[in-house]
Amino acid sequence: MLRVIIPVVVLAFTIFCVVDAVQTEDDRVRGVPKPLWILMILLFPMVGGAAWLIAGRPVSILETILGPRGRGGPPTGPLGPDDDPDFLKGL
């Protein structure tokens, strides 16, 4: 069973990273040019994909999880209408 799951996970991860790289605008790609990123993802699926997610995307996965410059914590904006001061003023 594990012989099937691992290759399927690697293939899905590679496909996700390639599609994400292809859909990213050329001028927003960080590091190396976009065709080189795609080649690295295809030649080295796990390492190339992880490198793309961390260093190549316009917004790194790490920045998404940890926040800007690695600062974690709750979101800074209002979470719902009852937390939004402008909404509450209109009531």
Sequence and secondary structure as in RCSB ss.txt:
>XXXX:A:sequence
MLRVIIPVVVLAFTIFCVVDAVQTEDDRVRGVPKPLWILMILLFPMVGGAAWLIAGRPVSILETILGPRGRGGPP
TGPLGPDDDPDFLKGL
>XXXX:A:secstr
 HHHHHHHHHHHHHHHHHHHHHHS GGG  SS HHHHHHHHHHSHHHHHHHIIIIISSS HHHHHH GGG  SS 
SS SSGGG HHHHHT 
